[in-house]
């Protein structure tokens, strides 16, 4: 039996990126980098949880078969 990761309901214009994997390796990480404005480069991952309306919501460290890593965009812009 496999678990199915779910994200909360998204509003119009929101986006969730979900990384899932099997039982091995125990830990993978999702990373997002984007240009938020001409002077701001945003990075969102396990070490930097929020930038420019993007939030790292879930960090699964016990194996992908027990959940997922999730990053949520509050809005979809011209990044």
N, CA, C and O atoms as a GROMACS GRO file, in nm:
protein
  316
    1UNK      N    1   0.084  -0.118   0.000
    1UNK     CA    2   0.000   0.000   0.000
    1UNK      C    3   0.088   0.124   0.000
    1UNK      O    4   0.185   0.132   0.076
    2UNK      N    5   0.055   0.221  -0.085
    2UNK     CA    6   0.132   0.347  -0.094
    2UNK      C    7   0.049   0.463  -0.042
    2UNK      O    8  -0.073   0.468  -0.060
    3UNK      N    9   0.119   0.555   0.024
    3UNK     CA   10   0.051   0.677   0.066
    3UNK      C   11   0.041   0.773  -0.052
    3UNK      O   12   0.123   0.768  -0.144
    4UNK      N   13  -0.059   0.859  -0.049
    4UNK     CA   14  -0.077   0.960  -0.153
    4UNK      C   15  -0.070   1.096  -0.085
    4UNK      O   16  -0.159   1.130  -0.007
    5UNK      N   17   0.034   1.175  -0.115
    5UNK     CA   18   0.044   1.307  -0.051
    5UNK      C   19  -0.060   1.403  -0.108
    5UNK      O   20  -0.084   1.406  -0.229
    6UNK      N   21  -0.120   1.481  -0.020
    6UNK     CA   22  -0.219   1.580  -0.061
    6UNK      C   23  -0.175   1.717  -0.013
    6UNK      O   24  -0.106   1.729   0.088
    7UNK      N   25  -0.213   1.820  -0.085
    7UNK     CA   26  -0.186   1.958  -0.043
    7UNK      C   27  -0.322   2.023  -0.015
    7UNK      O   28  -0.423   1.982  -0.072
    8UNK      N   29  -0.323   2.125   0.073
    8UNK     CA   30  -0.450   2.195   0.097
    8UNK      C   31  -0.505   2.254  -0.032
    8UNK      O   32  -0.430   2.275  -0.128
    9UNK      N   33  -0.633   2.279  -0.035
    9UNK     CA   34  -0.697   2.337  -0.153
    9UNK      C   35  -0.627   2.467  -0.191
    9UNK      O   36  -0.600   2.551  -0.106
   10UNK      N   37  -0.600   2.482  -0.319
   10UNK     CA   38  -0.532   2.600  -0.369
   10UNK      C   39  -0.635   2.701  -0.420
   10UNK      O   40  -0.735   2.664  -0.481
   11UNK      N   41  -0.608   2.827  -0.395
   11UNK     CA   42  -0.692   2.935  -0.449
   11UNK      C   43  -0.649   2.965  -0.592
   11UNK      O   44  -0.544   2.920  -0.637
   12UNK      N   45  -0.731   3.042  -0.663
   12UNK     CA   46  -0.696   3.082  -0.799
   12UNK      C   47  -0.560   3.151  -0.799
   12UNK      O   48  -0.534   3.238  -0.715
   13UNK      N   49  -0.473   3.113  -0.891
   13UNK     CA   50  -0.342   3.175  -0.905
   13UNK      C   51  -0.233   3.113  -0.820
   13UNK      O   52  -0.116   3.148  -0.835
   14UNK      N   53  -0.267   3.020  -0.729
   14UNK     CA   54  -0.166   2.954  -0.646
   14UNK      C   55  -0.115   2.828  -0.716
   14UNK      O   56  -0.182   2.773  -0.803
   15UNK      N   57   0.003   2.784  -0.677
   15UNK     CA   58   0.065   2.666  -0.735
   15UNK      C   59   0.140   2.592  -0.626
   15UNK      O   60   0.206   2.654  -0.543
   16UNK      N   61   0.132   2.461  -0.625
   16UNK     CA   62   0.210   2.379  -0.532
   16UNK      C   63   0.297   2.283  -0.612
   16UNK      O   64   0.249   2.216  -0.703
   17UNK      N   65   0.425   2.278  -0.577
   17UNK     CA   66   0.517   2.180  -0.636
   17UNK      C   67   0.539   2.071  -0.533
   17UNK      O   68   0.572   2.099  -0.418
   18UNK      N   69   0.519   1.947  -0.573
   18UNK     CA   70   0.527   1.834  -0.482
   18UNK      C   71   0.630   1.734  -0.533
   18UNK      O   72   0.622   1.688  -0.647
   19UNK      N   73   0.728   1.701  -0.447
   19UNK     CA   74   0.829   1.602  -0.480
   19UNK      C   75   0.802   1.476  -0.399
   19UNK      O   76   0.803   1.480  -0.276
   20UNK      N   77   0.778   1.365  -0.468
   20UNK     CA   78   0.760   1.236  -0.401
   20UNK      C   79   0.862   1.138  -0.455
   20UNK      O   80   0.915   1.158  -0.564
   21UNK      N   81   0.889   1.032  -0.379
   21UNK     CA   82   0.982   0.928  -0.422
   21UNK      C   83   0.953   0.803  -0.340
   21UNK      O   84   0.869   0.806  -0.250
   22UNK      N   85   1.020   0.695  -0.371
   22UNK     CA   86   0.998   0.569  -0.301
   22UNK      C   87   1.067   0.563  -0.166
   22UNK      O   88   1.102   0.666  -0.109
   23UNK      N   89   1.087   0.444  -0.115
   23UNK     CA   90   1.143   0.426   0.019
   23UNK      C   91   1.292   0.456   0.025
   23UNK      O   92   1.346   0.478   0.134
   24UNK      N   93   1.360   0.458  -0.090
   24UNK     CA   94   1.503   0.484  -0.091
   24UNK      C   95   1.536   0.581  -0.203
   24UNK      O   96   1.488   0.561  -0.315
   25UNK      N   97   1.614   0.683  -0.179
   25UNK     CA   98   1.685   0.716  -0.056
   25UNK      C   99   1.588   0.770   0.049
   25UNK      O  100   1.473   0.804   0.018
   26UNK      N  101   1.636   0.779   0.173
   26UNK     CA  102   1.552   0.826   0.283
   26UNK      C  103   1.511   0.972   0.265
   26UNK      O  104   1.401   1.010   0.303
   27UNK      N  105   1.599   1.054   0.209
   27UNK     CA  106   1.570   1.197   0.202
   27UNK      C  107   1.611   1.256   0.068
   27UNK      O  108   1.725   1.242   0.025
   28UNK      N  109   1.518   1.322   0.003
   28UNK     CA  110   1.544   1.407  -0.112
   28UNK      C  111   1.490   1.545  -0.076
   28UNK      O  112   1.408   1.557   0.014
   29UNK      N  113   1.536   1.647  -0.144
   29UNK     CA  114   1.490   1.782  -0.114
   29UNK      C  115   1.453   1.856  -0.241
   29UNK      O  116   1.521   1.844  -0.343
   30UNK      N  117   1.346   1.932  -0.234
   30UNK     CA  118   1.304   2.015  -0.346
   30UNK      C  119   1.364   2.154  -0.326
   30UNK      O  120   1.364   2.207  -0.215
   31UNK      N  121   1.414   2.212  -0.433
   31UNK     CA  122   1.475   2.346  -0.430
   31UNK      C  123   1.412   2.428  -0.542
   31UNK      O  124   1.392   2.378  -0.652
   32UNK      N  125   1.382   2.554  -0.514
   32UNK     CA  126   1.331   2.646  -0.615
   32UNK      C  127   1.413   2.774  -0.606
   32UNK      O  128   1.433   2.829  -0.498
   33UNK      N  129   1.460   2.820  -0.721
   33UNK     CA  130   1.531   2.948  -0.730
   33UNK      C  131   1.467   3.028  -0.841
   33UNK      O  132   1.439   2.974  -0.949
   34UNK      N  133   1.442   3.157  -0.816
   34UNK     CA  134   1.380   3.240  -0.918
   34UNK      C  135   1.416   3.387  -0.894
   34UNK      O  136   1.455   3.425  -0.783
   35UNK      N  137   1.401   3.466  -0.997
   35UNK     CA  138   1.425   3.609  -0.988
   35UNK      C  139   1.292   3.675  -0.954
   35UNK      O  140   1.201   3.678  -1.036
   36UNK      N  141   1.282   3.729  -0.831
   36UNK     CA  142   1.159   3.791  -0.785
   36UNK      C  143   1.144   3.933  -0.840
   36UNK      O  144   1.033   3.980  -0.864
   37UNK      N  145   1.256   4.001  -0.859
   37UNK     CA  146   1.260   4.134  -0.919
   37UNK      C  147   1.401   4.154  -0.974
   37UNK      O  148   1.487   4.070  -0.949
   38UNK      N  149   1.426   4.260  -1.046
   38UNK     CA  150   1.560   4.277  -1.104
   38UNK      C  151   1.675   4.270  -1.002
   38UNK      O  152   1.787   4.235  -1.039
   39UNK      N  153   1.648   4.304  -0.877
   39UNK     CA  154   1.753   4.305  -0.776
   39UNK      C  155   1.744   4.193  -0.673
   39UNK      O  156   1.828   4.185  -0.583
   40UNK      N  157   1.643   4.105  -0.685
   40UNK     CA  158   1.622   4.002  -0.583
   40UNK      C  159   1.618   3.864  -0.646
   40UNK      O  160   1.532   3.835  -0.730
   41UNK      N  161   1.712   3.778  -0.606
   41UNK     CA  162   1.712   3.636  -0.643
   41UNK      C  163   1.661   3.560  -0.522
   41UNK      O  164   1.722   3.566  -0.415
   42UNK      N  165   1.551   3.488  -0.537
   42UNK     CA  166   1.493   3.413  -0.427
   42UNK      C  167   1.531   3.266  -0.436
   42UNK      O  168   1.541   3.209  -0.544
   43UNK      N  169   1.553   3.208  -0.320
   43UNK     CA  170   1.579   3.065  -0.307
   43UNK      C  171   1.485   3.013  -0.199
   43UNK      O  172   1.470   3.075  -0.094
   44UNK      N  173   1.421   2.902  -0.226
   44UNK     CA  174   1.330   2.843  -0.130
   44UNK      C  175   1.360   2.694  -0.122
   44UNK      O  176   1.348   2.622  -0.221
   45UNK      N  177   1.398   2.648  -0.003
   45UNK     CA  178   1.426   2.507   0.020
   45UNK      C  179   1.427   2.480   0.170
   45UNK      O  180   1.378   2.562   0.247
   46UNK      N  181   1.482   2.366   0.212
   46UNK     CA  182   1.481   2.328   0.354
   46UNK      C  183   1.559   2.426   0.442
   46UNK      O  184   1.535   2.432   0.562
   47UNK      N  185   1.652   2.502   0.384
   47UNK     CA  186   1.733   2.594   0.465
   47UNK      C  187   1.680   2.737   0.460
   47UNK      O  188   1.710   2.817   0.548
   48UNK      N  189   1.603   2.770   0.358
   48UNK     CA  190   1.546   2.903   0.342
   48UNK      C  191   1.398   2.885   0.310
   48UNK      O  192   1.362   2.862   0.195
   49UNK      N  193   1.314   2.895   0.410
   49UNK     CA  194   1.175   2.850   0.398
   49UNK      C  195   1.080   2.944   0.326
   49UNK      O  196   0.970   2.902   0.290
   50UNK      N  197   1.118   3.070   0.304
   50UNK     CA  198   1.022   3.163   0.244
   50UNK      C  199   1.094   3.277   0.173
   50UNK      O  200   1.193   3.331   0.223
   51UNK      N  201   1.043   3.313   0.055
   51UNK     CA  202   1.097   3.427  -0.018
   51UNK      C  203   1.000   3.465  -0.129
   51UNK      O  204   0.956   3.379  -0.205
   52UNK      N  205   0.967   3.592  -0.139
   52UNK     CA  206   0.889   3.643  -0.251
   52UNK      C  207   0.756   3.575  -0.274
   52UNK      O  208   0.717   3.555  -0.389
   53UNK      N  209   0.684   3.538  -0.169
   53UNK     CA  210   0.554   3.474  -0.184
   53UNK      C  211   0.562   3.324  -0.210
   53UNK      O  212   0.461   3.262  -0.245
   54UNK      N  213   0.680   3.265  -0.194
   54UNK     CA  214   0.699   3.121  -0.211
   54UNK      C  215   0.739   3.064  -0.076
   54UNK      O  216   0.827   3.117  -0.008
   55UNK      N  217   0.672   2.953  -0.036
   55UNK     CA  218   0.696   2.897   0.097
   55UNK      C  219   0.726   2.748   0.088
   55UNK      O  220   0.656   2.674   0.019
   56UNK      N  221   0.830   2.705   0.159
   56UNK     CA  222   0.861   2.563   0.175
   56UNK      C  223   0.772   2.512   0.286
   56UNK      O  224   0.790   2.550   0.402
   57UNK      N  225   0.676   2.426   0.254
   57UNK     CA  226   0.576   2.387   0.351
   57UNK      C  227   0.604   2.256   0.421
   57UNK      O  228   0.572   2.241   0.539
   58UNK      N  229   0.662   2.160   0.353
   58UNK     CA  230   0.680   2.027   0.411
   58UNK      C  231   0.818   1.974   0.375
   58UNK      O  232   0.861   1.983   0.261
   59UNK      N  233   0.885   1.917   0.474
   59UNK     CA  234   1.015   1.852   0.453
   59UNK      C  235   1.006   1.710   0.508
   59UNK      O  236   1.005   1.690   0.629
   60UNK      N  237   0.999   1.613   0.419
   60UNK     CA  238   0.992   1.473   0.459
   60UNK      C  239   1.134   1.418   0.469
   60UNK      O  240   1.209   1.422   0.372
   61UNK      N  241   1.169   1.365   0.586
   61UNK     CA  242   1.304   1.312   0.606
   61UNK      C  243   1.304   1.163   0.639
   61UNK      O  244   1.410   1.106   0.664
   62UNK      N  245   1.188   1.099   0.639
   62UNK     CA  246   1.179   0.958   0.676
   62UNK      C  247   1.159   0.867   0.556
   62UNK      O  248   1.124   0.750   0.573
   63UNK      N  249   1.180   0.919   0.436
   63UNK     CA  250   1.158   0.839   0.314
   63UNK      C  251   1.036   0.889   0.242
   63UNK      O  252   0.934   0.920   0.303
   64UNK      N  253   1.046   0.898   0.110
   64UNK     CA  254   0.938   0.953   0.029
   64UNK      C  255   0.810   0.874   0.035
   64UNK      O  256   0.703   0.928   0.007
   65UNK      N  257   0.817   0.745   0.072
   65UNK     CA  258   0.695   0.667   0.083
   65UNK      C  259   0.615   0.708   0.207
   65UNK      O  260   0.505   0.657   0.228
   66UNK      N  261   0.668   0.798   0.288
   66UNK     CA  262   0.598   0.846   0.408
   66UNK      C  263   0.551   0.991   0.394
   66UNK      O  264   0.509   1.052   0.492
   67UNK      N  265   0.556   1.046   0.274
   67UNK     CA  266   0.512   1.183   0.253
   67UNK      C  267   0.577   1.245   0.132
   67UNK      O  268   0.612   1.176   0.036
   68UNK      N  269   0.594   1.376   0.137
   68UNK     CA  270   0.648   1.449   0.022
   68UNK      C  271   0.707   1.581   0.069
   68UNK      O  272   0.677   1.628   0.178
   69UNK      N  273   0.791   1.641  -0.014
   69UNK     CA  274   0.837   1.778   0.007
   69UNK      C  275   0.745   1.868  -0.076
   69UNK      O  276   0.716   1.836  -0.191
   70UNK      N  277   0.701   1.979  -0.017
   70UNK     CA  278   0.605   2.066  -0.085
   70UNK      C  279   0.651   2.212  -0.077
   70UNK      O  280   0.689   2.260   0.030
   71UNK      N  281   0.648   2.280  -0.191
   71UNK     CA  282   0.671   2.423  -0.199
   71UNK      C  283   0.546   2.485  -0.260
   71UNK      O  284   0.496   2.436  -0.362
   72UNK      N  285   0.496   2.594  -0.198
   72UNK     CA  286   0.375   2.658  -0.246
   72UNK      C  287   0.403   2.801  -0.290
   72UNK      O  288   0.466   2.879  -0.218
   73UNK      N  289   0.355   2.836  -0.410
   73UNK     CA  290   0.360   2.971  -0.463
   73UNK      C  291   0.228   3.039  -0.430
   73UNK      O  292   0.122   2.988  -0.468
   74UNK      N  293   0.232   3.153  -0.362
   74UNK     CA  294   0.109   3.227  -0.331
   74UNK      C  295   0.046   3.284  -0.458
   74UNK      O  296  -0.076   3.303  -0.464
   75UNK      N  297   0.126   3.310  -0.557
   75UNK     CA  298   0.074   3.355  -0.686
   75UNK      C  299   0.175   3.315  -0.794
   75UNK      O  300   0.292   3.292  -0.765
   76UNK      N  301   0.128   3.308  -0.916
   76UNK     CA  302   0.215   3.274  -1.026
   76UNK      C  303   0.249   3.404  -1.097
   76UNK      O  304   0.163   3.469  -1.156
   77UNK      N  305   0.377   3.440  -1.092
   77UNK     CA  306   0.420   3.565  -1.153
   77UNK      C  307   0.508   3.538  -1.274
   77UNK      O  308   0.527   3.424  -1.316
   78UNK      N  309   0.561   3.643  -1.327
   78UNK     CA  310   0.652   3.635  -1.441
   78UNK      C  311   0.794   3.628  -1.384
   78UNK      O  312   0.870   3.725  -1.391
   79UNK      N  313   0.828   3.512  -1.329
   79UNK     CA  314   0.958   3.497  -1.260
   79UNK      C  315   1.067   3.468  -1.359
   79UNK      O  316   1.183   3.452  -1.320
   0.00000   0.00000   0.00000
